[in-house]
Amino acid sequence: MVVRKSDPPRLPIPRTVSALGLVSMFTDISSEIVHSLLPLFLTATLGVSTAMVGLIDGFAEAAASISMVFSGYDGTAQTSHPELVSGPISPRVRISPF
C-alpha cells in the first residue's frame, strides 16, 4: 500500500467500540435463537396449540411495533426540526402515496 502525504492517518478502532460491536452481535444471535426455538418449546413442552403460538407471536409483534413508534416519536419530538417528527411513524403507517 502506498501512503500519500494527502491521506490522513488511520486511527485504530477503540476497544470500547469493538466490545460494543461484539456485545451487539451476541445479543442479536441469542435473540434470533430464542425467537426460533420459542414456538417449539411452547408446543412440545407446554402443550400449547399452534393457534395460541400465533396469537402470542402476534401480540409480541404488535407490542414491539407500538413501542418503536412511541419511542421514535418521543425521541424526535424533542428536536428542533418538526419535519423529523413524522420520520419514525411513517414506516409503521402503511399509506400508499398513489
Rosetta constraint file for C-alpha pairs under 8 A:
AtomPair CA 3 CA 7 HARMONIC 6.89 0.50
AtomPair CA 13 CA 17 HARMONIC 6.75 0.50
AtomPair CA 13 CA 18 HARMONIC 7.00 0.50
AtomPair CA 14 CA 18 HARMONIC 6.59 0.50
AtomPair CA 15 CA 19 HARMONIC 6.06 0.50
AtomPair CA 16 CA 20 HARMONIC 6.04 0.50
AtomPair CA 17 CA 21 HARMONIC 6.12 0.50
AtomPair CA 18 CA 22 HARMONIC 6.31 0.50
AtomPair CA 19 CA 23 HARMONIC 6.18 0.50
AtomPair CA 20 CA 24 HARMONIC 6.04 0.50
AtomPair CA 21 CA 25 HARMONIC 6.17 0.50
AtomPair CA 22 CA 26 HARMONIC 6.18 0.50
AtomPair CA 23 CA 27 HARMONIC 6.03 0.50
AtomPair CA 24 CA 28 HARMONIC 6.15 0.50
AtomPair CA 25 CA 29 HARMONIC 6.20 0.50
AtomPair CA 26 CA 30 HARMONIC 6.05 0.50
AtomPair CA 27 CA 31 HARMONIC 6.12 0.50
AtomPair CA 28 CA 32 HARMONIC 6.17 0.50
AtomPair CA 29 CA 33 HARMONIC 6.26 0.50
AtomPair CA 30 CA 34 HARMONIC 6.19 0.50
AtomPair CA 31 CA 35 HARMONIC 5.95 0.50
AtomPair CA 32 CA 36 HARMONIC 6.15 0.50
AtomPair CA 33 CA 37 HARMONIC 6.16 0.50
AtomPair CA 34 CA 38 HARMONIC 5.77 0.50
AtomPair CA 35 CA 39 HARMONIC 7.81 0.50
AtomPair CA 36 CA 40 HARMONIC 7.88 0.50
AtomPair CA 37 CA 41 HARMONIC 6.27 0.50
AtomPair CA 38 CA 42 HARMONIC 6.10 0.50
AtomPair CA 39 CA 43 HARMONIC 6.11 0.50
AtomPair CA 39 CA 53 HARMONIC 6.31 0.50
AtomPair CA 40 CA 44 HARMONIC 5.77 0.50
AtomPair CA 40 CA 45 HARMONIC 7.79 0.50
AtomPair CA 41 CA 45 HARMONIC 5.29 0.50
AtomPair CA 41 CA 46 HARMONIC 6.87 0.50
AtomPair CA 42 CA 46 HARMONIC 5.07 0.50
AtomPair CA 42 CA 47 HARMONIC 6.32 0.50
AtomPair CA 42 CA 48 HARMONIC 5.58 0.50
AtomPair CA 42 CA 53 HARMONIC 7.20 0.50
AtomPair CA 43 CA 47 HARMONIC 4.70 0.50
AtomPair CA 43 CA 48 HARMONIC 4.74 0.50
AtomPair CA 43 CA 49 HARMONIC 6.20 0.50
AtomPair CA 43 CA 50 HARMONIC 6.90 0.50
AtomPair CA 43 CA 53 HARMONIC 7.73 0.50
AtomPair CA 44 CA 48 HARMONIC 7.73 0.50
AtomPair CA 48 CA 52 HARMONIC 6.40 0.50
AtomPair CA 48 CA 53 HARMONIC 6.88 0.50
AtomPair CA 49 CA 53 HARMONIC 6.44 0.50
AtomPair CA 50 CA 54 HARMONIC 6.27 0.50
AtomPair CA 51 CA 55 HARMONIC 6.26 0.50
AtomPair CA 52 CA 56 HARMONIC 6.11 0.50
AtomPair CA 53 CA 57 HARMONIC 6.12 0.50
AtomPair CA 54 CA 58 HARMONIC 6.00 0.50
AtomPair CA 55 CA 59 HARMONIC 6.25 0.50
AtomPair CA 56 CA 60 HARMONIC 6.23 0.50
AtomPair CA 57 CA 61 HARMONIC 6.14 0.50
AtomPair CA 58 CA 62 HARMONIC 6.12 0.50
AtomPair CA 59 CA 63 HARMONIC 6.09 0.50
AtomPair CA 60 CA 64 HARMONIC 6.19 0.50
AtomPair CA 61 CA 65 HARMONIC 6.14 0.50
AtomPair CA 62 CA 66 HARMONIC 6.10 0.50
AtomPair CA 63 CA 67 HARMONIC 6.09 0.50
AtomPair CA 64 CA 68 HARMONIC 6.16 0.50
AtomPair CA 65 CA 69 HARMONIC 6.29 0.50
AtomPair CA 65 CA 92 HARMONIC 7.55 0.50
AtomPair CA 66 CA 70 HARMONIC 6.33 0.50
AtomPair CA 67 CA 71 HARMONIC 5.94 0.50
AtomPair CA 68 CA 72 HARMONIC 5.87 0.50
AtomPair CA 68 CA 88 HARMONIC 7.93 0.50
AtomPair CA 69 CA 73 HARMONIC 6.05 0.50
AtomPair CA 69 CA 88 HARMONIC 6.17 0.50
AtomPair CA 69 CA 89 HARMONIC 5.71 0.50
AtomPair CA 69 CA 92 HARMONIC 7.22 0.50
AtomPair CA 70 CA 74 HARMONIC 5.97 0.50
AtomPair CA 71 CA 75 HARMONIC 6.11 0.50
AtomPair CA 72 CA 76 HARMONIC 6.26 0.50
AtomPair CA 72 CA 88 HARMONIC 5.25 0.50
AtomPair CA 72 CA 89 HARMONIC 7.46 0.50
AtomPair CA 73 CA 77 HARMONIC 5.76 0.50
AtomPair CA 73 CA 85 HARMONIC 6.08 0.50
AtomPair CA 73 CA 86 HARMONIC 7.48 0.50
AtomPair CA 73 CA 88 HARMONIC 6.26 0.50
AtomPair CA 73 CA 89 HARMONIC 6.97 0.50
AtomPair CA 74 CA 78 HARMONIC 6.76 0.50
AtomPair CA 75 CA 79 HARMONIC 7.54 0.50
AtomPair CA 76 CA 84 HARMONIC 6.25 0.50
AtomPair CA 76 CA 85 HARMONIC 5.18 0.50
AtomPair CA 77 CA 82 HARMONIC 7.31 0.50
AtomPair CA 77 CA 84 HARMONIC 7.93 0.50
AtomPair CA 77 CA 85 HARMONIC 5.58 0.50
AtomPair CA 81 CA 85 HARMONIC 7.48 0.50
AtomPair CA 83 CA 87 HARMONIC 7.69 0.50
AtomPair CA 85 CA 89 HARMONIC 7.77 0.50
AtomPair CA 86 CA 90 HARMONIC 5.95 0.50
AtomPair CA 87 CA 91 HARMONIC 7.63 0.50
AtomPair CA 88 CA 92 HARMONIC 7.49 0.50
AtomPair CA 89 CA 93 HARMONIC 6.45 0.50
AtomPair CA 90 CA 94 HARMONIC 7.53 0.50
